[in-house]
Amino acid sequence: DDPDLSAFELAAGRPPGVDSEVVLGTDAAAEAGVSVGDQVDLIPLAGRETFTITGLASLDGIPGAANSAFTFFTPDAAELRLGDAGTAREILARSDSTQPDDLAARIALSVRDADVVTGEERATEEQEQLGTALGVFETILLVFGAIALFVGSFTIANTFTITIAQRTKELALVRAIGASRRQVLGAVVGEAAMSGLIAAAGGLLAGLGVGRGLMWIFARCGLDFPVASLGVET
């Protein structure tokens, strides 16, 4: 009822008004081939039942698979079909005249057995939890990247060794016409640095292309990422 508290928004229709009505996530409705006004069978804790769809909802501003698994009941129907009557797992509150910290402190005094946090604290907790989960995956990717870099460095070193060996006569001729050892070494190192720079730039662009391609593939599979562009960190 309060758009400032709800993370969801109605994409079509209206909220459920009686216990036999529900609102579905937009992707779930699309996959099931149903829309507002249709009937749909659901299996809550009480067993299989038929409900009428009064609306479709999605997470506010977030596309893709995140919108697939939501079903909204009336409060009474939710208590009976999803949990224990007279109980709630979570309550959201706000005040136009009280600061979040003060409001949380007042609620904590009234509801002593609840974990009371501000919206900012909750967002931080969820970001840390998500960061921990993604950190494991990132570590795995970094390990594979380090292995590839380690193996690749030996391959590149061998390639340059062979290349320089094939140019022995050319380098000897450069020495014969007056170039110093330092100049020859500098020329070889300069070529290696230029080749490495060009290859690194090409690899970065190729990596961005692969990342964008993966995002496109995930989007075709219904797994859109809620970001506008790829992030590149050092």
Secondary structure, DSSP 8 states (H G I E B T S, - for coil): --TTT-SEEEEEE----STTEEEEEHHHHHHHT--TT-EEEE--TT--EEEEEEEEEEETT--GGGGSS-EE--HHHHHHHHS-TT--S------SSS-HHHHHHHHHHH-TTS----HHHHHHHHHHHHHHHHHHHHHHHHHHHHHHHHHHHHHHHHHHHHHHHHTHHHHHHHHHTT--HHHHHHHHHHHHHHHHHHHHHHHHHHHHHHHHHHHHHHHHTT---S-SS-----
